[in-house]
Amino acid sequence: MATAQKKKGEVASDDDSDGEQEFHDAESSFAATTTKAGADMSTEQAVVEMYRAIDLFLENKFVEAEELVKPWASGSMYHGLALSVLTFLHATLSAETESIDRAIVCLRHARKLANSKRKQQTTLKSVSSWFLGKDFGTFSRDEMEAELIYTECLMMRGVLTFLQVCCANE
């Protein structure tokens, strides 16, 4: 092992005397931007907190990750998505019925929240979009993000349905 001290986050070079490399946990590049409950949060702050929660989850700080997004999950589609992703990952990794049910509830709430922010269309436009596709040029940024979050929730729900059926058959 090299005798020189390495700074935190620095990876040992390939020319170490015994050929071993040192690896350190990556330091998070996202600063926590938690604001006081009841205050408005910008989209940028919500996205930063969402990424921060995912970073905490990947650092095995599951409770901290959930505590970061849970207070905002009922009003922010980004926090709702983050909580849904956290519970989805827990459910798919554990394959426990209770975890799957909890993830389904979180996904349902996030999907409803995103659906409320999606662009409302007439029935005729909705039917014609099946054949012609949607004209995303008329959508605002928030409406497009709501469409993506809605779709992500549907995809995660599909995976959980598959997992739920598999667990029930065992």
C-alpha positions in Angstrom: 0.0 0.0 0.0 1.3 3.5 -0.8 2.6 5.3 2.2 1.5 8.7 1.1 -1.9 9.9 2.5 -4.6 10.5 -0.1 -7.2 13.1 0.2 -10.8 12.0 0.7 -12.5 11.3 -2.6 -9.1 10.7 -4.4 -8.7 7.3 -6.1 -5.3 5.7 -5.8 -3.4 5.6 -9.0 -2.5 2.4 -10.9 1.2 2.7 -10.0 0.6 1.9 -6.3 3.4 -0.3 -5.0 1.2 -3.4 -4.3 -1.3 -2.8 -7.1 -4.4 -2.2 -4.8 -6.6 0.7 -5.3 -8.4 2.7 -2.7 -12.0 3.7 -3.3 -14.0 6.2 -1.3 -17.7 7.1 -1.3 -18.4 10.0 -3.6 -19.3 13.2 -1.9 -22.7 14.5 -2.8 -22.7 17.5 -5.2 -26.2 18.5 -4.2 -26.7 20.9 -1.3 -29.8 20.3 0.7 -32.4 23.0 0.0 -35.1 22.1 2.5 -37.3 25.0 3.2 -39.8 25.6 6.0 -43.0 23.7 5.8 -45.7 25.9 4.2 -43.4 27.9 2.1 -43.4 27.7 -1.7 -40.6 25.8 -3.3 -39.4 26.5 -6.8 -39.2 23.8 -9.4 -35.4 23.9 -9.4 -35.3 23.5 -5.6 -37.8 20.6 -5.8 -35.6 18.8 -8.5 -32.5 19.4 -6.4 -34.2 17.9 -3.3 -35.4 15.0 -5.5 -31.8 14.2 -6.6 -30.6 14.7 -3.0 -33.1 12.1 -1.8 -32.0 9.6 -4.5 -28.4 10.2 -3.4 -29.2 9.5 0.2 -31.0 6.4 -0.8 -28.0 5.2 -2.8 -25.8 6.0 0.2 -28.0 3.5 2.3 -29.6 6.4 4.2 -33.2 5.2 3.5 -34.9 6.9 6.4 -33.2 10.3 5.8 -34.1 10.1 2.1 -37.8 9.5 2.9 -37.9 12.2 5.5 -36.5 14.7 3.0 -39.3 14.3 0.5 -42.2 13.1 2.6 -43.4 16.5 3.9 -43.6 17.9 0.4 -45.0 14.7 -1.4 -48.6 15.7 -1.0 -48.2 19.0 -2.9 -45.2 18.7 -5.2 -45.2 16.3 -8.1 -41.4 16.1 -7.9 -41.4 15.1 -4.3 -44.3 12.8 -4.9 -42.2 11.2 -7.7 -39.1 10.9 -5.5 -41.1 9.2 -2.7 -42.7 6.9 -5.3 -39.2 6.0 -6.7 -37.9 5.3 -3.2 -40.8 3.1 -2.2 -40.7 1.4 -5.6 -37.1 0.6 -5.3 -37.6 -0.7 -1.8 -40.6 -2.8 -2.9 -38.8 -4.3 -5.9 -35.6 -5.1 -3.9 -37.5 -6.6 -0.9 -40.4 -8.2 -2.8 -42.5 -8.0 0.4 -46.2 -7.6 0.0 -46.4 -4.7 2.5 -43.7 -2.8 0.6 -45.4 -3.4 -2.7 -48.7 -2.2 -1.3 -47.1 0.9 0.1 -45.4 1.7 -3.2 -48.7 1.3 -5.0 -50.3 3.8 -2.7 -47.4 6.3 -3.2 -47.5 5.8 -7.0 -51.3 6.3 -7.1 -50.9 9.6 -5.2 -48.0 10.8 -7.4 -49.9 9.9 -10.5 -53.0 11.8 -9.4 -50.9 14.8 -8.6 -49.2 14.7 -12.0 -52.5 14.1 -13.7 -53.9 17.3 -12.2 -51.0 19.3 -13.8 -51.2 17.7 -17.2 -52.6 19.7 -20.1 -56.4 19.2 -20.2 -57.7 18.3 -23.7 -61.1 18.0 -25.2 -62.4 14.5 -26.0 -61.9 15.1 -29.7 -58.3 16.1 -29.3 -57.7 13.2 -26.9 -59.1 10.7 -29.4 -57.2 12.2 -32.3 -53.9 12.1 -30.4 -54.2 8.3 -30.5 -53.8 8.4 -34.2 -51.8 11.6 -34.8 -49.8 11.8 -31.6 -49.7 14.7 -29.2 -48.5 18.1 -30.3 -46.0 18.8 -27.5 -45.1 22.2 -29.1 -48.2 23.6 -27.4 -47.3 22.3 -23.9 -45.7 24.4 -21.2 -42.6 23.0 -19.4 -44.7 22.0 -16.3 -47.2 20.2 -18.5 -44.5 18.3 -20.3 -42.9 17.3 -17.0 -46.3 16.3 -15.6 -46.7 14.0 -18.7 -43.4 12.4 -18.0 -44.0 11.9 -14.3 -47.5 10.5 -15.1 -45.9 8.0 -17.6 -43.1 7.1 -15.1 -45.7 6.3 -12.5 -47.7 4.1 -14.9 -44.5 2.2 -15.8 -43.5 1.7 -12.2 -47.1 0.6 -11.4 -46.9 -2.0 -14.2 -43.7 -3.5 -12.8 -45.2 -3.6 -9.3 -48.3 -5.4 -10.7 -46.1 -8.0 -12.3 -44.1 -8.3 -9.0 -47.4 -8.5 -7.1 -48.6 -11.4 -9.2 -45.3 -13.2 -9.0 -45.3 -12.9 -5.2 -48.9 -14.1 -4.9 -48.1 -17.2 -6.9 -45.3 -18.3 -4.5 
